[in-house]
Amino acid sequence: MSKVLFTLSPITGHVRPALPVVRALVDAGHDVDVYTGSKFADAVRATGARYVPMTLGRDEDDAEVTAWSDANGAPGPGLRRLRWEIVHLFVRTVPAYVEDVSAYLSAEQPDVVVVESAFVAGALAARRHGVPSVQLSVLPLQLSGRDVPPFGPGLQPPRHALDRLAHRALTLLIQKVVFREAQREAQLVAAQVGAGHLDVFFFDWVGTLADRLLQASVPGFEYPRLEPHPELEFVGQITPRGVDAFDEPAWWSDVLAAREGGRPVVLVTQGTIATDPDRLLRPTLEALADQDVLVVATTAVGEPDEILPDRPANVRAARFVPFEHLLPLVDVLVTNGGFGGVQQALAHGVPLVVAGRTEDKAEVTARVVWSGTGVGVRTDPQDMATAAAVRAGVLQVLADPSYRSRAAELAAEYARYDAVARTVEVVEELARERATV
């Protein structure tokens, strides 16, 4: 039996994908602890693992991140806000998180640390204490490379030598100019926590510090690299199967009847951070109100009667429905581009309409377009989609069978992987190596 620590950003889309791995390690007889936000304490305990609270580190509720940023002087949506949030939410929070994790490592002496890819503090603390670590990436692959576009703007991969030159120039611009302040602050933080000078862009820190890099995706949904990282391995999508209880909503028979009768079912979801329903939920309902489709809307952060009180007749809504039950009945997913939800859709062969530019969503949208599994919808400076754009995107995906065909091809690729089993194997391999040493 090995002792394993998971360090996870207190964000729903970063915690939920790790829980099936946590449960599998517990079931295999390992002693597993999870350091994350208190919002997820019950979900962690339900896996059989022990919850480790954030004490010095900021215990954030991801549903309140936008409100917190607004209250603390963040600019409006766009590049300036992204830079602000990287500094205030991801860089300046690192020292306190490192102290929390370091205190745990000194007291508990685990064999392996599993670090979610956005939680650099876990990798820094593991390196400080000489504990091997595994990066578990639940975001689009953000490692810099000579043959891939810079992470963030949502660019397509290079088609020829001129594209590669342009991407390298843009990479330098982003790293040396756009995120100069964030990089400078990150270097100060690294020195503060005893990591010394890390001579790489801070987006690449976890990938540089970790001993193994596991990308929770498949090659078919990621840009090809001529110079792959030697420790990088694709493990497939981590399906949160069995994590959530499922009680059929009262309207479930309507979905089954639509599916059996050949009436398209369109699912719209907006995630847990960019929660303003005017960004995507309401435009989608307006866009499809006069279409012969059944729309299922999930509201996540509130009850449907609060979030969408006046709904068209062809809409059925719930706060949450486990995707593993809903996606097999869906023809199109309309989403703002959460990486986990997009991959769940593709694993079920469901094509997409994606409208989102905040966080990592531009990168997710770019990969959907590149892989031919859906279309991207432009949004305004406030990251809001128009009803007309959503309607055009949905009708395009429904009319063109190539999108569903490509989604089915990716579904077959996802089916060849068992992400949970492979991640468990890698953790056990590192624990054995540490025990041997």
RODO-2510 file (C-alpha; in nm, 4 decimals, decimal comma):
residues 437
     n   res          X          Y          Z
     1     m     0,0000     0,0000     0,0000
     2     s     0,1234     0,3487    -0,0915
     3     k     0,0301     0,6890     0,0413
     4     v    -0,0804     0,9343    -0,2275
     5     l    -0,1657     1,3040    -0,2056
     6     f    -0,3800     1,4801    -0,4667
     7     t    -0,3473     1,8608    -0,4883
     8     l    -0,6384     2,0088    -0,6826
     9     s    -0,7416     2,3625    -0,7711
    10     p    -1,0698     2,4386    -0,5899
    11     i    -1,2592     2,4511    -0,9200
    12     t    -1,5348     2,2070    -1,0152
    13     g    -1,3941     2,1293    -1,3588
    14     h    -1,0549     2,0519    -1,2056
    15     v    -1,1730     1,8461    -0,9065
    16     r    -1,4435     1,6269    -1,0586
    17     p    -1,2180     1,4612    -1,3210
    18     a    -0,9744     1,3548    -1,0478
    19     l    -1,2329     1,1884    -0,8225
    20     p    -1,2680     0,8645    -1,0245
    21     v    -0,8876     0,8227    -1,0036
    22     v    -0,8967     0,8909    -0,6301
    23     r    -1,1672     0,6281    -0,5849
    24     a    -0,9798     0,3727    -0,7961
    25     l    -0,6633     0,4178    -0,5892
    26     v    -0,8623     0,3796    -0,2680
    27     d    -1,0286     0,0646    -0,4059
    28     a    -0,6821    -0,0702    -0,4934
    29     g    -0,5875    -0,0438    -0,1256
    30     h    -0,3875     0,2781    -0,1258
    31     d    -0,4042     0,5477     0,1397
    32     v    -0,5226     0,8600    -0,0451
    33     d    -0,5564     1,2196     0,0758
    34     v    -0,6953     1,5116    -0,1263
    35     y    -0,6020     1,8766    -0,0693
    36     t    -0,8601     2,1087    -0,2234
    37     g    -1,1415     2,3519    -0,1400
    38     s    -1,3937     2,2809     0,1354
    39     k    -1,6767     2,2904    -0,1192
    40     f    -1,5548     1,9482    -0,2346
    41     a    -1,4962     1,7891     0,1070
    42     d    -1,8031     1,5640     0,0952
    43     a    -1,7303     1,4553    -0,2630
    44     v    -1,3746     1,3634    -0,1599
    45     r    -1,4911     1,1659     0,1429
    46     a    -1,7445     0,9820    -0,0729
    47     t    -1,4537     0,8261    -0,2640
    48     g    -1,3100     0,6839     0,0581
    49     a    -1,0203     0,9307     0,0634
    50     r    -0,9383     1,1747     0,3413
    51     y    -1,0068     1,5418     0,2834
    52     v    -0,7167     1,7793     0,3606
    53     p    -0,8405     2,1385     0,4093
    54     m    -0,6892     2,4551     0,2716
    55     t    -0,5855     2,6502     0,5789
    56     l    -0,3286     2,9104     0,4726
    57     g    -0,4213     2,8724     0,1050
    58     r    -0,7256     3,0602    -0,0213
    59     d    -1,0300     2,8344    -0,0108
    60     e    -1,2191     2,9600    -0,3142
    61     d    -1,5670     2,8754    -0,4360
    62     d    -1,5412     2,8647    -0,8132
    63     a    -1,9037     2,9781    -0,8482
    64     e    -1,7978     3,3051    -0,6834
    65     v    -1,4700     3,3658    -0,8698
    66     t    -1,6220     3,6119    -1,1159
    67     a    -1,7884     3,8090    -0,8368
    68     w    -1,4648     3,8083    -0,6336
    69     s    -1,2644     3,9372    -0,9289
    70     d    -1,5178     4,2107    -0,9993
    71     a    -1,5199     4,3153    -0,6332
    72     n    -1,1408     4,3347    -0,6231
    73     g    -1,0854     4,5591    -0,9225
    74     a    -1,0589     4,3205    -1,2186
    75     p    -1,1082     4,4778    -1,5632
    76     g    -1,3934     4,3698    -1,7876
    77     p    -1,3726     4,0555    -2,0048
    78     g    -1,0773     4,0422    -2,2393
    79     l    -0,6993     4,0227    -2,2322
    80     r    -0,6574     4,2726    -1,9475
    81     r    -0,8871     4,0687    -1,7254
    82     l    -0,7076     3,7465    -1,8155
    83     r    -0,3746     3,8993    -1,7153
    84     w    -0,5250     4,0331    -1,3919
    85     e    -0,6792     3,6992    -1,2959
    86     i    -0,3633     3,5029    -1,3704
    87     v    -0,1683     3,7265    -1,1333
    88     h    -0,4290     3,7482    -0,8579
    89     l    -0,5899     3,4029    -0,8741
    90     f    -0,3025     3,1785    -0,9831
    91     v     0,0323     3,3445    -0,9069
    92     r    -0,0110     3,5369    -0,5837
    93     t    -0,1994     3,2492    -0,4224
    94     v     0,0912     3,0066    -0,4695
    95     p     0,3044     3,0743    -0,1550
    96     a     0,0221     3,0045     0,0904
    97     y    -0,0756     2,6871    -0,0956
    98     v     0,2890     2,5746    -0,0986
    99     e     0,3097     2,6209     0,2781
   100     d    -0,0057     2,4149     0,3290
   101     v     0,1190     2,1311     0,1092
   102     s     0,4712     2,1456     0,2547
   103     a     0,3335     2,1106     0,6076
   104     y     0,1393     1,8041     0,4950
   105     l     0,4403     1,6509     0,3176
   106     s     0,6603     1,6952     0,6246
   107     a     0,4034     1,5351     0,8520
   108     e     0,2628     1,2578     0,6306
   109     q     0,5528     1,1760     0,3936
   110     p     0,3487     1,0432     0,1007
   111     d     0,5049     0,8332    -0,1724
   112     v     0,3564     1,0273    -0,4677
   113     v     0,1874     1,3624    -0,5242
   114     v    -0,0695     1,3899    -0,8049
   115     v    -0,0874     1,7504    -0,9209
   116     e    -0,3752     1,8852    -1,1261
   117     s    -0,2120     2,0822    -1,4054
   118     a    -0,3312     2,4288    -1,2983
   119     f    -0,2147     2,3840    -0,9380
   120     v     0,1537     2,4689    -0,9604
   121     a     0,1873     2,4883    -0,5808
   122     g     0,1563     2,1116    -0,5548
   123     a     0,4422     2,0546    -0,7967
   124     l     0,6610     2,3176    -0,6263
   125     a     0,6053     2,1647    -0,2822
   126     a     0,6693     1,8118    -0,4094
   127     r     0,9965     1,9200    -0,5707
   128     r     1,1015     2,1005    -0,2503
   129     h     1,0497     1,7799    -0,0485
   130     g     1,1898     1,5383    -0,3068
   131     v     0,8599     1,3562    -0,3576
   132     p     0,7856     1,2306    -0,7113
   133     s     0,4852     1,3930    -0,8753
   134     v     0,2444     1,3212    -1,1570
   135     q     0,0813     1,6007    -1,3522
   136     l    -0,2783     1,5135    -1,4342
   137     s    -0,3851     1,7628    -1,7015
   138     v    -0,7589     1,8254    -1,7276
   139     l    -0,7080     2,1241    -1,9601
   140     p    -0,6042     2,1458    -2,3262
   141     l    -0,2345     2,0714    -2,3428
   142     q    -0,0625     2,3991    -2,2573
   143     l     0,3033     2,3020    -2,2854
   144     s     0,4949     2,5414    -2,5073
   145     g     0,6560     2,3945    -2,8171
   146     r     0,8397     2,4969    -3,1327
   147     d     0,5769     2,3365    -3,3556
   148     v     0,2510     2,4395    -3,1831
   149     p     0,0826     2,7803    -3,1479
   150     p     0,1107     2,9656    -2,8175
   151     f    -0,1482     2,8673    -2,5603
   152     g    -0,4333     3,1104    -2,5018
   153     p    -0,5439     3,2878    -2,8214
   154     g    -0,7087     2,9795    -2,9702
   155     l    -0,4998     2,9565    -3,2871
   156     q    -0,4994     2,6657    -3,5300
   157     p    -0,1819     2,4541    -3,5625
   158     p     0,0730     2,5601    -3,8249
   159     r     0,0136     2,4494    -4,1833
   160     h     0,3565     2,5403    -4,3213
   161     a     0,6913     2,6970    -4,2338
   162     l     0,5594     3,0542    -4,2403
   163     d     0,2906     2,9633    -3,9882
   164     r     0,5537     2,8119    -3,7615
   165     l     0,7650     3,1267    -3,7791
   166     a     0,4608     3,3419    -3,7057
   167     h     0,3675     3,1250    -3,4082
   168     r     0,7193     3,1424    -3,2651
   169     a     0,7166     3,5201    -3,2946
   170     l     0,3758     3,5378    -3,1289
   171     t     0,4918     3,3025    -2,8535
   172     l     0,7788     3,5384    -2,7722
   173     l     0,5406     3,8347    -2,7767
   174     i     0,3005     3,6636    -2,5368
   175     q     0,5680     3,5413    -2,2994
   176     k     0,7937     3,8482    -2,3017
   177     v     0,5390     4,1283    -2,3419
   178     v     0,1759     4,0296    -2,2822
   179     f     0,2470     3,8253    -1,9695
   180     r     0,5675     4,0010    -1,8680
   181     e     0,4197     4,1171    -1,5361
   182     a     0,2779     3,7744    -1,4579
   183     q     0,6088     3,6063    -1,5427
   184     r     0,7991     3,8514    -1,3241
   185     e     0,5627     3,7915    -1,0321
   186     a     0,5830     3,4178    -1,0873
   187     q     0,9638     3,4300    -1,0692
   188     l     0,9412     3,6230    -0,7414
   189     v     0,7024     3,3634    -0,6056
   190     a     0,9347     3,0799    -0,7108
   191     a     1,2205     3,2430    -0,5218
   192     q     0,9939     3,3049    -0,2228
   193     v     0,9001     2,9374    -0,1914
   194     g     1,2573     2,8178    -0,2376
   195     a     1,2278     2,6937    -0,5956
   196     g     1,5058     2,9210    -0,7213
   197     h     1,5008     3,0577    -1,0745
   198     l     1,2739     2,8559    -1,3045
   199     d     1,3915     2,9589    -1,6496
   200     v     1,0710     2,8610    -1,8316
   201     f     0,7395     3,0321    -1,8959
   202     f     0,5172     2,9882    -1,5898
   203     f     0,2464     2,8097    -1,7927
   204     d     0,5040     2,5290    -1,8310
   205     w     0,6075     2,5036    -1,4671
   206     v     0,4017     2,2001    -1,3667
   207     g     0,5089     2,0184    -1,6824
   208     t     0,8725     2,1011    -1,6039
   209     l     0,8578     2,0065    -1,2368
   210     a     0,6517     1,6861    -1,2550
   211     d     0,8113     1,3456    -1,3144
   212     r     0,5274     1,2215    -1,5373
   213     l     0,2774     1,4160    -1,7493
   214     l    -0,0612     1,2559    -1,8100
   215     q    -0,2916     1,4347    -2,0527
   216     a    -0,6564     1,3457    -1,9953
   217     s    -0,7422     1,3479    -2,3637
   218     v    -0,6633     1,1625    -2,6863
   219     p    -0,4191     1,2488    -2,9667
   220     g    -0,7077     1,3045    -3,2085
   221     f    -0,8240     1,6030    -3,0054
   222     e    -0,4821     1,7579    -2,9568
   223     y    -0,2484     1,9339    -3,1941
   224     p     0,0317     1,7072    -3,3217
   225     r     0,3819     1,7828    -3,1964
   226     l     0,7021     1,7078    -3,3824
   227     e     0,8920     1,7398    -3,0539
   228     p     0,6800     1,5618    -2,7910
   229     h     0,7716     1,5895    -2,4250
   230     p     0,9547     1,2671    -2,3234
   231     e     0,7317     1,2144    -2,0185
   232     l     0,4024     1,3106    -2,1857
   233     e     0,1391     1,0400    -2,2244
   234     f    -0,2214     1,0609    -2,3417
   235     v    -0,4497     0,8532    -2,1187
   236     g    -0,7944     0,9341    -2,2583
   237     q    -1,0856     1,1182    -2,1038
   238     i    -1,1621     1,0603    -1,7350
   239     t    -1,5321     0,9833    -1,7249
   240     p    -1,7026     1,0727    -1,3956
   241     r    -1,9139     0,7605    -1,4261
   242     g    -2,0882     0,6722    -1,1022
   243     v    -1,9792     0,9902    -0,9241
   244     d    -2,3300     1,1419    -0,9276
   245     a    -2,6672     1,0002    -0,8286
   246     f    -2,9245     1,0047    -1,1078
   247     d    -3,2935     1,0613    -1,0553
   248     e    -3,4844     1,1002    -1,3795
   249     p    -3,6370     1,4486    -1,4027
   250     a    -4,0121     1,4692    -1,4587
   251     w    -3,9584     1,5536    -1,8270
   252     w    -3,7251     1,2608    -1,9030
   253     s    -3,9916     1,0813    -2,1092
   254     d    -4,0067     1,3851    -2,3398
   255     v    -3,6391     1,3374    -2,4249
   256     l    -3,6883     0,9663    -2,4889
   257     a    -3,9904     1,0362    -2,7085
   258     a    -3,8010     1,2990    -2,9098
   259     r    -3,5137     1,0603    -2,9620
   260     e    -3,7399     0,7774    -3,0730
   261     g    -3,9388     1,0077    -3,3012
   262     g    -3,6345     1,1521    -3,4759
   263     r    -3,6749     1,5007    -3,3295
   264     p    -3,3295     1,6519    -3,2629
   265     v    -3,2331     1,6976    -2,8978
   266     v    -3,0048     1,9949    -2,8272
   267     l    -2,8319     2,0212    -2,4894
   268     v    -2,7052     2,3606    -2,3701
   269     t    -2,4779     2,3994    -2,0703
   270     q    -2,2679     2,6858    -1,9404
   271     g    -2,0463     2,5488    -1,6650
   272     t    -1,9761     2,6796    -1,3152
   273     i    -1,7528     2,9874    -1,3622
   274     a    -1,8887     3,1957    -1,6524
   275     t    -2,2379     3,1713    -1,5042
   276     d    -2,4167     3,4759    -1,6480
   277     p    -2,7100     3,3166    -1,8371
   278     d    -2,7072     3,6035    -2,0870
   279     r    -2,3765     3,4746    -2,2209
   280     l    -2,5111     3,1513    -2,3678
   281     l    -2,8176     2,9984    -2,1995
   282     r    -3,0713     3,2678    -2,2888
   283     p    -2,9351     3,3274    -2,6418
   284     t    -2,9610     2,9538    -2,7118
   285     l    -3,3184     2,9298    -2,5860
   286     e    -3,4124     3,2331    -2,7946
   287     a    -3,2297     3,0948    -3,0987
   288     l    -3,4140     2,7619    -3,0949
   289     a    -3,7563     2,8668    -2,9645
   290     d    -3,9121     2,8430    -3,3123
   291     q    -3,7160     2,5370    -3,4271
   292     d    -3,8475     2,1808    -3,4309
   293     v    -3,5989     2,0634    -3,1699
   294     l    -3,6204     1,9727    -2,8015
   295     v    -3,3812     2,1831    -2,5938
   296     v    -3,2431     2,0567    -2,2631
   297     a    -3,0814     2,3270    -2,0497
   298     t    -2,8710     2,2689    -1,7384
   299     t    -2,8370     2,5717    -1,5103
   300     a    -2,5659     2,4417    -1,2674
   301     v    -2,5419     2,7314    -1,0231
   302     g    -2,9134     2,7759    -0,9556
   303     e    -3,2560     2,6244    -1,0027
   304     p    -3,4080     2,6631    -1,3512
   305     d    -3,7041     2,8661    -1,2254
   306     e    -3,4559     3,1173    -1,0823
   307     i    -3,2129     3,1271    -1,3743
   308     l    -3,4570     3,0814    -1,6648
   309     p    -3,8049     3,1663    -1,5336
   310     d    -3,9603     3,2305    -1,8771
   311     r    -3,8746     2,9359    -2,0964
   312     p    -4,0024     2,8532    -2,4464
   313     a    -4,2344     2,5556    -2,4775
   314     n    -3,9678     2,3357    -2,6367
   315     v    -3,7279     2,3693    -2,3403
   316     r    -3,6766     2,1242    -2,0549
   317     a    -3,4468     2,2387    -1,7750
   318     a    -3,2716     2,1030    -1,4672
   319     r    -2,9961     2,2261    -1,2456
   320     f    -2,7879     1,9175    -1,3249
   321     v    -2,8227     1,5891    -1,5086
   322     p    -2,5261     1,3481    -1,5205
   323     f    -2,3922     1,3614    -1,8733
   324     e    -2,3359     0,9881    -1,8833
   325     h    -2,7162     0,9444    -1,8898
   326     l    -2,8064     1,2464    -2,1024
   327     l    -2,5444     1,2541    -2,3796
   328     p    -2,6466     0,9217    -2,5426
   329     l    -2,9798     1,0921    -2,6212
   330     v    -2,8362     1,4217    -2,7522
   331     d    -2,7775     1,5305    -3,1140
   332     v    -2,5845     1,8531    -3,0481
   333     l    -2,4174     2,0036    -2,7406
   334     v    -2,4109     2,3843    -2,7165
   335     t    -2,1442     2,4831    -2,4651
   336     n    -1,9138     2,7675    -2,3674
   337     g    -1,6207     2,5293    -2,4017
   338     g    -1,5476     2,3566    -2,0729
   339     f    -1,2799     2,0979    -2,1532
   340     g    -1,4355     1,8153    -1,9529
   341     g    -1,7856     1,8581    -2,0914
   342     v    -1,6599     1,8844    -2,4492
   343     q    -1,4635     1,5634    -2,4134
   344     q    -1,7584     1,3822    -2,2576
   345     a    -1,9655     1,4841    -2,5588
   346     l    -1,7013     1,3596    -2,8014
   347     a    -1,6629     1,0336    -2,6101
   348     h    -2,0349     0,9816    -2,6819
   349     g    -1,9998     1,0884    -3,0463
   350     v    -2,1951     1,4135    -2,9980
   351     p    -2,0930     1,7092    -3,2201
   352     l    -2,0651     2,0583    -3,0750
   353     v    -2,1433     2,4264    -3,1037
   354     v    -1,8935     2,6144    -2,8863
   355     a    -1,9154     2,9804    -2,7788
   356     g    -1,6610     3,0917    -2,5210
   357     r    -1,3361     3,2885    -2,4984
   358     t    -1,2614     3,3173    -2,1258
   359     e    -1,0218     3,0961    -1,9261
   360     d    -0,9015     2,8159    -2,1586
   361     k    -1,2171     2,8109    -2,3688
   362     a    -1,0667     2,9698    -2,6797
   363     e    -0,8248     2,6759    -2,6920
   364     v    -1,1068     2,4242    -2,6542
   365     t    -1,3048     2,5939    -2,9311
   366     a    -1,0003     2,5908    -3,1587
   367     r    -0,9575     2,2163    -3,1077
   368     v    -1,3248     2,1491    -3,1809
   369     v    -1,2946     2,3388    -3,5091
   370     w    -0,9592     2,1786    -3,5960
   371     s    -1,0852     1,8262    -3,5282
   372     g    -1,3964     1,8813    -3,7429
   373     t    -1,6284     1,7846    -3,4576
   374     g    -1,8205     2,1099    -3,4391
   375     v    -1,8294     2,4826    -3,5026
   376     g    -1,7181     2,7850    -3,3059
   377     v    -1,9507     3,0794    -3,2469
   378     r    -1,8143     3,4331    -3,2177
   379     t    -1,8893     3,6243    -2,9000
   380     d    -1,8834     3,9979    -2,8247
   381     p    -1,6288     4,1709    -2,5958
   382     q    -1,8365     4,0640    -2,2940
   383     d    -1,8121     3,7025    -2,4169
   384     m    -2,1824     3,6882    -2,5011
   385     a    -2,3158     3,4963    -2,7984
   386     t    -2,6044     3,6214    -3,0101
   387     a    -2,9145     3,4142    -3,0753
   388     a    -2,8577     3,4435    -3,4496
   389     a    -2,5042     3,3046    -3,4244
   390     v    -2,6119     3,0135    -3,2049
   391     r    -2,9028     2,9297    -3,4349
   392     a    -2,6749     2,9279    -3,7394
   393     g    -2,4247     2,7049    -3,5597
   394     v    -2,6826     2,4513    -3,4447
   395     l    -2,8522     2,4317    -3,7844
   396     q    -2,5136     2,3915    -3,9547
   397     v    -2,4151     2,0998    -3,7315
   398     l    -2,7557     1,9326    -3,7663
   399     a    -2,7521     1,9697    -4,1470
   400     d    -2,3950     1,8539    -4,2133
   401     p    -2,3362     1,4857    -4,1251
   402     s    -1,9579     1,5305    -4,1334
   403     y    -1,9602     1,6741    -3,7808
   404     r    -2,1335     1,3718    -3,6338
   405     s    -1,9107     1,1449    -3,8412
   406     r    -1,5935     1,3048    -3,7024
   407     a    -1,7355     1,2981    -3,3502
   408     a    -1,8055     0,9265    -3,3924
   409     e    -1,4452     0,8701    -3,5067
   410     l    -1,3181     1,0437    -3,1941
   411     a    -1,5616     0,8450    -2,9795
   412     a    -1,3999     0,5279    -3,1137
   413     e    -1,0577     0,6694    -3,0244
   414     y    -1,1661     0,7590    -2,6709
   415     a    -1,3048     0,4066    -2,6294
   416     r    -0,9557     0,2609    -2,6771
   417     y    -0,8301     0,4288    -2,3577
   418     d    -0,8939     0,3648    -1,9891
   419     a    -0,7743     0,6872    -1,8302
   420     v    -0,8456     0,5888    -1,4713
   421     a    -0,6702     0,2521    -1,4916
   422     r    -0,3660     0,3985    -1,6657
   423     t    -0,3337     0,6855    -1,4181
   424     v    -0,3469     0,4386    -1,1303
   425     e    -0,0734     0,2323    -1,2982
   426     v     0,1540     0,5361    -1,3348
   427     v     0,1045     0,6392    -0,9720
   428     e     0,1851     0,2855    -0,8587
   429     e     0,4941     0,2741    -1,0822
   430     l     0,6297     0,5940    -0,9259
   431     a     0,5551     0,4662    -0,5750
   432     r     0,7449     0,1417    -0,6470
   433     e     1,0394     0,3360    -0,7893
   434     r     1,0504     0,5546    -0,4799
   435     a     1,0351     0,2507    -0,2524
   436     t     1,3221     0,0880    -0,4454
   437     v     1,5376     0,3987    -0,4145
***
